[in-house]
């Protein structure tokens, strides 16, 4: 499981699968930066197509500009587009959403919306294996 933090760049919409199951779909960007050897700052933006299957009630709160922390699983998709080029994108299967800052309309719930615990559970037997 992974945790990513970023801004929502495309507000959530509720979609239905062929089997009539509903999913909340939205796009998130994770901005990062580093300093090159020549001292210039490089910006890196990683986009994720996110899917939240637990409840569609969260959709109105997932607005463009909201800063959120997501807990879930990263994946990748690839396909051939209309021009015959292969395209890839990252996906994120969300199991927990924590709101850090409000979006455009200022709406955000006060509590995280969750399908699992808010943070990963640490196994005491693996603490000795930590690198610090």
MOUR-V987398 format. One record per residue. N is the residue number from 0. RES is the residue in three letters. PHI is phi as a letter, one per 20 degrees, with the letter a starting at -180 (999 if undefined). D_FIRST is the distance of its C-alpha to the first C-alpha in Angstrom with 2 decimals. Layout:
# MOUR-V987398
N/RES/PHI/D_FIRST
N/RES/PHI/D_FIRST
This chain:
# MOUR-V987398
0/UNK/999/0.00
1/UNK/c/3.76
2/UNK/c/7.04
3/UNK/c/10.12
4/UNK/c/13.65
5/UNK/a/16.60
6/UNK/d/19.58
7/UNK/f/20.05
8/UNK/d/22.59
9/UNK/c/23.34
10/UNK/g/23.75
11/UNK/f/22.07
12/UNK/c/23.99
13/UNK/e/23.83
14/UNK/d/24.15
15/UNK/d/25.10
16/UNK/e/24.22
17/UNK/f/27.10
18/UNK/e/26.58
19/UNK/m/27.00
20/UNK/e/23.48
21/UNK/e/22.62
22/UNK/c/19.60
23/UNK/e/19.32
24/UNK/d/18.99
25/UNK/b/19.03
26/UNK/d/18.64
27/UNK/c/17.06
28/UNK/d/18.13
29/UNK/d/16.59
30/UNK/e/19.76
31/UNK/c/20.06
32/UNK/b/23.25
33/UNK/b/24.89
34/UNK/d/28.50
35/UNK/f/30.21
36/UNK/g/32.86
37/UNK/e/35.59
38/UNK/n/34.22
39/UNK/f/33.12
40/UNK/e/29.90
41/UNK/d/27.55
42/UNK/d/25.30
43/UNK/c/22.23
44/UNK/d/20.77
45/UNK/d/17.64
46/UNK/d/17.64
47/UNK/c/14.98
48/UNK/e/16.22
49/UNK/e/14.22
50/UNK/c/14.61
51/UNK/c/14.58
52/UNK/e/16.01
53/UNK/f/16.49
54/UNK/b/19.67
55/UNK/e/21.89
56/UNK/f/23.47
57/UNK/f/21.10
58/UNK/g/22.42
59/UNK/f/25.48
60/UNK/e/23.55
61/UNK/e/21.31
62/UNK/d/24.14
63/UNK/g/24.64
64/UNK/n/24.43
65/UNK/f/22.15
66/UNK/e/19.80
67/UNK/c/16.43
68/UNK/d/13.10
69/UNK/d/10.28
70/UNK/d/6.96
71/UNK/r/5.28
72/UNK/c/5.12
73/UNK/e/7.71
74/UNK/b/10.81
75/UNK/c/14.47
76/UNK/c/17.78
77/UNK/c/21.26
78/UNK/b/24.66
79/UNK/d/28.31
80/UNK/e/29.80
81/UNK/g/33.43
82/UNK/e/34.71
83/UNK/n/33.41
84/UNK/e/30.85
85/UNK/e/27.36
86/UNK/c/24.72
87/UNK/c/20.95
88/UNK/b/18.38
89/UNK/e/14.67
90/UNK/d/13.00
91/UNK/b/10.18
92/UNK/e/9.69
93/UNK/e/9.77
94/UNK/d/9.53
95/UNK/b/10.90
96/UNK/c/13.45
97/UNK/c/15.34
98/UNK/e/18.62
99/UNK/d/19.88
100/UNK/b/23.04
101/UNK/f/25.13
102/UNK/e/25.68
103/UNK/g/29.04
104/UNK/e/30.51
105/UNK/m/29.36
106/UNK/e/27.63
107/UNK/a/24.45
108/UNK/f/23.71
109/UNK/f/23.97
110/UNK/d/21.05
111/UNK/f/17.38
112/UNK/e/16.89
113/UNK/c/14.32
114/UNK/d/13.45
115/UNK/b/11.40
116/UNK/g/11.90
117/UNK/f/11.98
118/UNK/c/10.16
119/UNK/f/7.98
120/UNK/e/10.78
121/UNK/e/12.20
122/UNK/e/14.05
123/UNK/g/17.57
124/UNK/f/18.29
125/UNK/e/15.86
126/UNK/f/17.23
127/UNK/f/20.07
128/UNK/e/17.94
129/UNK/f/16.82
130/UNK/f/18.72
131/UNK/c/20.59
